[in-house]
Amino acid sequence: MSKPSEPTSIGTASPDPETWKSTTLAASLERLPKRKEAFTTLSGLPIDDLYTAADVNPGASAKEIGLPGEYPYTRGVHPTMYRARPWTIRQVAGFGTAEDTNGRYKYLLAHGETGLSTDFDLPTLLGYDSDHPMGMPEIGKIGVAVDTIDDVRLLMADIPLDQVSTSYTINASAFALIGMYEVVCKEQGVAAGKITGTCQNDILKEYTAQNEYIYPPADAVRLVVDTMEYAAATMPRYNPVSVSGYHIRDAGATAVQELAFTLAAGHCYVTEAVKRGLTADSVAPRISFFWNIQNDFFEEICKLRASRRLWARMMRDWVGAKDPRSWMMRAHSQTSGVSLTAQQPDNNIARTAIQALAAILGGTQSLHTNSKDEAFQIPSEGAIKIAVRTQQILALENRVTDIVDPLGGSYYVENLTTRLEEEAEALIRQILDRGGMVCSIEDGFIQRHIADSSAAYQRDLEAQKEFIVGMNIHIDPEDPLPFEPFELDPGLAERQIKRTQGIRRSRAQAETTSALKEIENAAMGSDNVMPAVVRAIRAQATVGEMCDVLREVFGTYRGPIVY
């Protein structure tokens, strides 16, 4: 047998990146130029031609990256991550009446959902009852209608609240829904120390993104702190605030801005609680976060890693929290709603799957995957089942749960994680130098940042510097919808109004009036309003009545006009 020949050397690879750029890369570019002049992340951060160990700070990398389950939690908040338990599959539900949404809950649980999430209709979000002239046209359209404790009883009927965690997406009137949830849990026999769940209750992002606010920012933040103080004393396992970057991002913010504005809001709630006399360690462990997962795969992974590291430093070094649980940033993620297209809606299945994988590789604790028809409507049962199955495929078929932080140590991932952290911290410090989140909202500073970023992205889409398949490239002729439109029961508004008005007629009005007066007295002074709110809930006061009391005390807010 002849001896194998030695491999022929066709060149000598240089370990020096600059030499590589001037030789190997330059020769390649002469033959095949780059497809565009500048490569950037979706947020505009430049992407270099090559990343090596030199792009990761060698002196600080081990300390900054850390180990899973240890400060600064870059690699995840749990040592085993998904090897011990997968993320919670938490699909959002909410439409029509409480009975309608309860039926959707049961459908989702039967098909493998492991946590519930609830959207509320516009009247409930804005603190109006269903029979209010402002509310009647919108009953049940974008979420479930809730006016009284009876609605929450129906919403949670036959749902084992000692076994299933429930999330409420509501903000301006969150104090009322938190109180109603507590009452219903106790009626089910769930002990106070075992009540779990989350309420979004992040009012600051309403002023900058979603615009479903009622009261002036400072008074609204006071209500958030009231719920934090109340939950710490009465429901120690309940998360009274889920600080939300999701809506900020869908409004047009970049990943850096989503990071900065969300963590700055969380910092605001904790520091306001400290001013109240609470300790940071009594409230910070029960704050969670809600992130938007957009189309830039690596940027979204790095955003979650950077958010954990930056929040850990903010709580430990800026606020002085001592308990490691206060440093841990626990995350719920949702695939991007604004990335869904009405054109070629089946493409949304692919978008959602890729975004979901980014959330998992970034280390989320729970996940909502959007349905393919959400650009049109409340998701249909068939579409939402595909969204659940997407998560189940990722959890059970692809082995992505077997490795803790599988991209940790990647030159690009570590470099981008650090850049996102640094850019976000610089923006947070600008906010603090301006007097904090409330001041920066009142003068439109944050809104202007988001509006400018949104406009810049829209220009890039129109110029085809960014692409959305089926919308500005690879466009097909208009086809009929590939699914049946979701239609609300036309009689739901009448039924909801009839139930609410019947409760007002049948309740002990003197007790209701007395309880509402107690809310007014607490709001006019410095007492926590939540004990009075819970008393009013038990006396069958409506969401609108409780919010109206606070409208009289605090007034309503009109934000600055931002172009």
C-alpha positions in Angstrom: 0.0 0.0 0.0 1.4 3.3 -1.0 2.1 6.0 1.7 -0.6 8.7 1.8 0.7 11.9 0.3 1.1 15.0 2.4 -1.7 17.6 2.1 -0.8 20.4 -0.3 -0.5 23.8 1.4 -2.5 26.4 -0.5 -1.8 29.2 1.9 -0.9 29.9 5.4 -3.7 31.1 7.7 -2.7 34.0 9.9 -4.0 34.2 13.5 -3.9 38.0 13.1 -7.4 39.4 12.3 -5.9 42.6 10.6 -3.7 40.5 8.4 -6.7 38.3 7.5 -8.7 41.4 6.6 -6.0 42.8 4.3 -5.2 39.5 2.6 -7.8 36.7 2.7 -10.9 38.9 3.1 -9.7 41.5 0.6 -9.0 38.9 -2.0 -12.5 37.4 -1.5 -14.2 40.8 -1.7 -12.5 41.4 -5.1 -14.3 38.3 -6.4 -17.5 38.7 -4.6 -18.3 42.1 -3.0 -20.4 42.4 0.1 -24.2 42.5 -0.5 -24.4 45.9 1.2 -22.0 48.6 2.6 -22.7 48.3 6.3 -23.9 45.4 8.3 -25.8 46.3 11.5 -28.1 44.7 14.0 -31.8 45.6 13.8 -31.0 48.3 16.4 -28.2 49.8 14.3 -25.2 48.4 16.2 -22.4 47.7 13.6 -21.5 44.1 12.9 -17.8 43.6 12.1 -16.3 41.3 9.5 -14.9 38.9 12.1 -15.1 38.3 15.9 -12.2 36.7 17.8 -11.1 36.4 21.4 -9.8 39.9 21.1 -13.4 41.2 21.0 -14.2 39.8 24.4 -12.5 41.6 27.3 -10.1 38.9 28.5 -9.7 40.4 32.0 -13.4 40.8 32.7 -15.0 38.1 30.6 -15.1 35.3 33.2 -16.5 37.6 35.8 -19.0 39.2 33.4 -20.2 36.0 31.9 -20.2 34.1 35.2 -21.9 30.7 35.6 -25.5 29.7 35.4 -27.5 30.5 38.5 -24.8 32.8 39.9 -24.3 36.6 39.8 -24.5 38.3 37.4 -26.8 35.7 35.8 -25.6 36.3 32.2 -25.9 32.6 31.6 -29.3 32.1 33.2 -31.0 32.5 36.5 -31.1 28.8 37.3 -28.0 26.4 37.3 -29.8 23.7 35.3 -32.1 26.0 33.2 -34.3 23.7 31.1 -32.6 20.5 32.0 -34.7 20.4 35.2 -37.9 22.1 34.0 -38.8 23.6 30.6 -40.1 27.2 30.3 -43.7 27.8 31.0 -45.9 27.7 27.9 -48.1 30.8 28.5 -50.4 31.7 25.6 -52.4 34.8 26.0 -56.2 34.5 26.0 -59.0 37.0 26.5 -62.1 37.9 24.5 -65.8 38.5 25.0 -67.2 37.6 28.4 -65.6 35.8 31.3 -67.3 32.6 30.2 -65.9 32.9 26.7 -62.3 33.3 27.9 -62.7 30.5 30.5 -63.6 28.2 27.7 -60.4 29.3 25.8 -58.4 28.7 29.0 -59.6 25.1 29.2 -58.9 24.5 25.5 -55.3 25.7 25.9 -54.7 23.7 29.1 -56.1 20.6 27.3 -53.6 21.1 24.5 -50.5 21.4 26.7 -50.4 25.0 27.9 -48.8 25.2 31.4 -49.6 28.8 32.4 -52.5 31.2 31.7 -52.3 34.7 30.4 -55.2 37.1 30.1 -55.9 40.2 27.9 -58.7 42.5 29.0 -60.9 44.6 26.8 -60.5 48.4 26.4 -63.1 49.5 28.8 -61.6 47.4 31.6 -58.1 48.6 30.7 -59.2 52.2 31.0 -61.3 51.8 34.1 -64.8 52.0 32.6 -67.7 49.6 33.2 -69.2 47.9 30.2 -72.4 50.1 30.3 -70.4 53.4 30.3 -70.9 55.3 27.0 -67.1 55.2 26.5 -67.0 51.5 26.9 -70.0 50.0 25.2 -68.6 50.0 21.6 -65.5 48.1 22.7 -66.9 45.4 25.0 -64.9 42.1 24.7 -63.2 43.1 21.4 -59.5 43.0 22.4 -59.8 41.1 25.6 -62.2 39.9 28.2 -64.7 42.3 29.9 -64.4 42.5 33.7 -66.6 44.8 35.7 -67.1 43.0 39.0 -65.8 40.2 41.2 -68.5 38.0 39.7 -66.7 38.3 36.3 -63.4 37.1 37.8 -65.2 34.2 39.5 -66.6 33.1 36.1 -63.2 33.7 34.5 -61.4 31.4 36.9 -64.2 28.8 37.2 -62.8 25.3 37.5 -59.3 26.5 37.1 -57.1 25.1 39.9 -55.4 28.3 41.1 -53.2 26.4 43.5 -51.7 24.5 40.5 -51.9 26.9 37.5 -50.1 30.3 37.5 -52.1 33.1 35.9 -50.9 36.3 34.4 -53.0 39.4 33.9 -52.1 42.0 31.2 -53.6 45.1 32.7 -52.0 48.4 34.0 -54.0 51.5 34.8 -56.7 49.6 36.6 -54.4 46.7 37.8 -55.0 47.5 41.4 -58.6 46.4 41.1 -57.8 43.1 39.2 -55.1 42.2 41.7 -57.6 42.6 44.5 -60.2 40.5 42.6 -57.7 37.8 41.9 -56.7 37.6 45.6 -60.4 37.3 46.6 -61.2 34.6 44.1 -58.1 32.6 45.1 -59.1 32.7 48.7 -62.6 31.7 47.8 -61.1 28.6 46.1 -59.3 27.8 49.3 -55.8 28.8 48.2 -53.8 30.0 51.2 -52.4 33.5 51.0 -48.8 32.1 51.0 -49.6 29.8 48.0 -51.3 32.4 45.7 -49.1 32.6 42.6 -49.5 34.7 39.5 -48.4 37.9 37.9 -50.0 41.2 37.0 -48.3 43.4 34.4 -49.1 46.6 36.3 -46.3 48.5 34.6 -47.9 51.8 34.2 -44.8 53.7 33.0 -44.7 52.0 29.6 -48.3 53.0 29.0 -47.2 56.7 28.8 -44.5 55.8 26.3 -46.0 53.1 24.2 -49.5 51.8 24.6 -51.3 54.9 25.9 -53.8 53.1 28.1 -53.3 55.3 31.2 -55.7 57.2 33.4 -54.0 59.2 36.1 -50.9 61.4 36.1 -47.6 59.4 36.1 -46.6 60.2 39.7 -50.0 59.2 41.1 -50.1 56.1 38.9 -46.6 55.0 40.2 -47.9 55.4 43.7 -50.7 52.9 43.0 -48.1 50.5 41.6 -46.1 50.8 44.8 -49.3 50.3 46.8 -49.8 46.9 45.1 -46.1 46.0 45.7 -46.4 46.8 49.4 -49.7 45.0 49.7 -48.6 41.9 47.8 -45.4 41.6 49.9 -47.5 41.5 53.1 -50.5 39.4 51.9 -49.4 37.3 48.9 -45.6 36.8 49.2 -45.4 34.5 46.2 -47.4 36.8 43.9 -45.6 39.0 41.3 -47.5 42.4 41.5 -45.4 43.9 38.6 -44.1 42.5 35.3 -42.1 45.4 33.8 -42.8 45.3 30.1 -40.5 46.1 27.3 -42.8 44.3 24.9 -45.1 47.2 24.0 -42.2 49.6 23.9 -40.5 47.5 21.3 -43.7 47.0 19.2 -44.1 50.8 19.3 -40.9 51.1 17.4 -38.1 51.1 20.0 -34.7 49.5 19.3 -33.4 46.6 21.4 -31.2 49.1 23.3 -34.1 51.4 24.0 -36.3 48.5 25.1 -33.6 47.4 27.5 -33.0 50.9 28.9 -36.6 52.1 29.3 -37.7 48.8 30.8 -34.9 48.4 33.3 -35.2 52.1 34.2 -38.9 51.6 34.9 -38.1 48.6 37.1 -35.5 50.7 38.9 -38.1 53.4 39.4 -40.6 51.1 41.1 -38.0 49.6 43.4 -36.6 53.0 44.5 -40.1 54.5 45.0 -40.8 51.5 47.2 -37.6 52.2 49.2 -38.7 55.8 49.6 -42.0 54.5 51.0 -40.0 52.8 53.8 -39.8 49.3 52.3 -36.6 47.4 51.7 -35.4 46.7 48.2 -35.2 43.0 49.2 -38.9 43.0 50.2 -40.1 43.9 46.7 -37.4 43.2 44.1 -37.6 39.4 44.2 -41.3 39.6 43.1 -40.7 41.8 40.1 -40.6 40.0 36.8 -39.9 41.3 33.2 -41.7 40.9 29.9 -39.6 41.1 26.7 -40.4 41.4 23.0 -38.5 38.9 20.8 -38.0 40.5 17.4 -36.5 39.3 14.1 -32.8 39.9 14.8 -31.9 36.4 16.1 -28.6 37.0 17.8 -29.5 40.5 19.1 -32.6 39.1 20.9 -30.5 36.3 22.5 -27.9 38.9 23.6 -30.6 41.3 24.8 -31.9 38.7 27.3 -28.4 37.9 28.5 -27.5 41.6 28.8 -30.8 42.4 30.7 -30.0 39.9 33.4 -26.5 41.2 33.9 -27.5 44.8 33.9 -30.4 44.3 36.3 -28.2 42.3 38.7 -25.7 45.2 38.9 -28.5 47.8 39.2 -30.1 46.0 42.1 -26.9 45.0 43.9 -24.7 48.0 43.3 -27.1 50.9 42.6 -30.0 50.1 44.9 -28.0 48.1 47.5 -30.2 44.9 47.6 -28.5 42.2 49.6 -30.6 39.1 48.8 -29.4 37.3 45.6 -33.1 36.8 44.7 -33.3 40.5 44.3 -30.6 40.5 41.7 -32.2 37.8 39.5 -34.1 39.0 36.5 -36.9 36.5 35.7 -38.2 36.9 32.2 -41.4 36.2 30.2 -41.0 36.6 26.5 -43.4 37.0 23.6 -42.7 36.8 19.9 -43.1 40.1 18.2 -46.7 41.0 17.3 -45.6 43.9 15.1 -43.5 41.5 13.0 -46.6 39.6 11.9 -47.9 40.3 8.5 -51.4 40.2 7.1 -49.9 39.3 3.8 -49.0 35.6 3.4 -50.0 34.8 7.0 -48.5 31.3 6.9 -45.1 33.0 7.0 -45.9 34.1 10.5 -45.5 30.4 11.7 -41.8 30.5 10.6 -41.2 33.9 12.0 -42.7 32.9 15.4 -40.7 29.6 15.5 -37.4 31.4 14.9 -38.2 34.2 17.4 -39.2 31.5 20.0 -35.9 29.7 19.5 -34.1 33.0 20.2 -36.0 33.5 23.5 -35.1 29.9 24.5 -31.4 30.3 23.7 -31.5 33.6 25.6 -32.8 31.9 28.7 -36.5 33.0 29.1 -38.6 31.5 32.0 -41.9 31.6 30.1 -42.9 32.1 26.5 -45.9 33.2 24.4 -45.8 32.3 20.7 -48.0 34.4 18.5 -50.6 32.8 16.2 -50.4 33.2 12.5 -53.7 35.1 12.2 -53.1 37.7 14.9 -52.4 40.4 12.3 -56.1 40.1 11.6 -57.9 39.1 14.8 -58.1 37.4 18.1 -56.4 34.1 17.3 -58.5 31.2 16.2 -58.3 27.9 18.1 -56.6 26.2 15.2 -53.9 28.9 14.9 -53.3 29.1 18.6 -52.8 25.3 18.7 -50.1 25.6 16.1 -48.4 28.2 18.3 -48.5 25.9 21.3 -47.2 23.0 19.2 -44.3 25.2 18.1 -43.2 25.5 21.7 -43.7 21.8 22.3 -41.6 20.9 19.3 -38.8 23.1 20.6 -39.1 21.7 24.0 -39.3 18.0 23.1 -37.8 17.4 19.7 -34.7 19.6 19.1 -32.5 19.1 22.2 -32.4 22.8 22.8 -33.3 22.2 26.4 -30.3 19.9 27.0 -27.6 22.6 27.1 -27.4 25.5 29.5 -26.6 28.8 27.7 -25.3 27.0 24.6 -24.1 30.2 22.9 -22.1 31.3 26.0 -18.5 32.0 25.0 -19.3 32.8 21.4 -17.1 35.7 20.4 -19.9 37.5 18.7 -22.5 36.7 21.3 -20.4 37.9 24.2 -19.3 41.0 22.4 -22.8 42.0 21.4 -24.1 41.2 24.9 -21.6 43.7 26.4 -22.3 46.3 23.7 -26.1 46.1 24.4 -25.5 46.4 28.1 -23.2 49.4 27.8 -25.5 51.2 25.4 -28.5 50.6 27.6 -26.7 51.6 30.8 -25.7 54.9 29.1 -29.3 55.6 28.2 -30.5 54.7 31.7 -28.0 57.1 33.2 -29.3 59.9 30.9 -32.8 59.2 32.3 -31.6 59.4 35.9 -29.7 62.6 35.2 -32.9 64.1 33.9 -34.7 63.3 37.1 -35.9 59.8 36.5 -38.6 58.0 34.5 -41.5 60.2 35.5 -39.8 63.4 34.5 -38.5 61.9 31.3 -42.1 60.8 30.4 -43.7 64.1 31.3 -41.4 66.1 29.0 -41.6 63.5 26.2 -37.9 62.5 26.2 -38.6 58.7 26.0 -41.5 59.1 23.6 -39.3 61.1 21.2 -36.7 58.4 21.3 -39.3 55.7 20.4 -41.0 57.8 17.7 -37.6 58.6 16.0 -36.6 54.9 16.0 -40.0 53.9 14.6 -39.8 56.5 11.8 -36.3 55.4 10.9 -37.3 51.8 10.6 -40.3 52.7 8.5 -38.0 54.6 6.1 -35.7 51.6 5.9 -38.6 49.4 5.0 -39.8 51.8 2.3 -36.3 52.0 0.9 -35.8 48.2 1.1 -32.9 48.5 3.4 -34.9 46.2 5.7 -37.1 43.4 4.4 -40.3 41.8 5.4 -41.0 38.8 3.2 -44.5 39.0 1.6 -44.9 42.7 2.5 -42.1 44.6 0.7 -40.3 41.7 -1.1 -41.5 38.4 -2.6 -45.0 39.8 -2.8 -47.8 37.6 -4.0 -51.2 38.6 -5.5 -53.9 39.1 -2.9 -55.4 35.8 -2.1 -58.5 35.0 0.0 -57.9 34.5 3.7 -56.6 31.0 4.4 -58.7 30.7 7.5 -62.2 31.5 8.8 -62.5 35.0 10.4 -62.9 35.0 14.2 -66.3 36.5 15.1 -67.4 37.6 18.5 -70.9 36.6 19.7 -73.1 39.6 18.8 -75.1 39.2 22.0 -72.2 39.4 24.4 -72.4 43.1 25.1 -76.0 42.9 26.0 -75.3 40.0 28.4 -72.3 41.7 30.0 -74.2 45.0 30.6 -77.3 43.1 32.0 -75.1 41.2 34.5 -73.3 44.3 35.7 -76.5 46.3 36.1 -78.1 43.4 37.9 -75.2 43.4 40.4 -75.6 47.1 41.1 -79.3 46.6 41.8 -78.9 43.6 44.1 -75.9 44.6 46.2 -76.0 46.2 49.7 -75.5 49.8 48.4 -74.7 51.3 51.7 -71.7 48.9 52.2 -70.5 49.6 48.6 -70.7 53.4 49.1 -68.9 53.2 52.4 -66.1 51.1 50.9 -65.7 53.5 48.0 -65.4 56.4 50.4 -62.6 54.5 52.2 -60.7 54.3 48.9 -61.1 58.0 48.5 -59.9 58.8 52.0 -56.8 56.5 51.5 -56.0 58.1 48.1 -56.3 61.7 49.5 -53.9 60.8 52.3 -50.8 58.5 52.3 -52.5 55.2 53.2 -52.2 52.2 51.0 -55.4 52.0 49.0 -55.4 48.2 48.5 -57.1 47.2 51.8 -60.0 49.6 50.9 -60.0 48.3 47.4 -60.4 44.7 48.5 -63.2 45.7 50.9 -65.0 47.5 48.0 -64.5 44.4 45.8 -66.2 42.2 48.4 -69.0 44.8 48.5 -69.5 44.3 44.7 -68.1 47.7 43.7 -67.3 47.8 40.0 -63.9 48.5 38.3 -65.4 51.7 36.9 -66.6 52.9 40.2 -63.3 52.3 41.9 -61.4 54.0 39.1 -63.8 56.9 39.1 -63.1 57.6 42.8 -59.4 57.9 41.9 -60.2 60.1 38.9 -61.8 62.5 41.3 -58.8 62.5 43.6 -55.9 62.3 41.1 -57.4 63.7 38.0 -56.7 62.4 34.5 -53.6 62.9 32.4 -53.0 64.1 28.9 -49.5 63.4 27.6 -47.2 65.7 25.7 -47.6 65.8 21.9 -44.6 64.1 20.3 -43.9 64.2 16.5 
